[in-house]
Amino acid sequence: MAAPVRPHFLARHPWLIGPLLLAATAVGLGLALKAPDRIAVWVLGGLGGLALLWTLSAAFWPSRADRTCPECGAEGLRRMDPATTRGLVCTSCGHTDAEASGWFLAEEEGALDEVIANRHRSDS
């Protein structure tokens, strides 16, 4: 059996989101209004650089589909029907979920274009 996954810090303490956003806004306003121009330029340049780095890393190293079964914890999830993105089945324990999305799995397998084209053909 798989070990339980501990939720993210903010998922355990959602009440902190509002005060953190307020504090970030206050710090941003303080930098914009009181800081020397040199600091504001470095901060904005750093934020722009981080945004560019994030975009490039997402483009060159895309995320992978999570194939972990919620029932047994094995890496055995597959799409139920290759013609659609709905429904997953575990090859290890046989767990099925007809409503689960297999979008990332289809995208990883390279079959997503075919599924979308078939859906458009059937709609018209």
DAJOKA-V801980 format. One line per field, one symbol per residue. ss: DSSP state (A for helix, B for strand, O for the rest). burial: b if it has 16 or more other ideal C-beta (glycine too) atoms within 10 Angstrom, else e. A space follows every 10 residues. Layout:
# DAJOKA-V801980
ss->???
burial->???
This chain:
# DAJOKA-V801980
ss->OOOOOOOOAA AAOOOAAAAA AAAAAAAAAA AAAAOOAAAA AAAAAAAAAA AAAAAAAAAA OOOOOOOOOO OOOOOOBBBO OOOOOBBBBB OOOOOBBBBB BOAAAAAAAO OAAAAAAAAA AAAO
burial->eeeeeeeeee eeeeeeeeee eeeeeeeeee eeeeeeeeee eeeeeeeeee eeeeeeeeee eeeeeebebe bebeebbebe eeeebbbbbb eeeebebeeb ebebbbbeee bbeebeeeee eeee
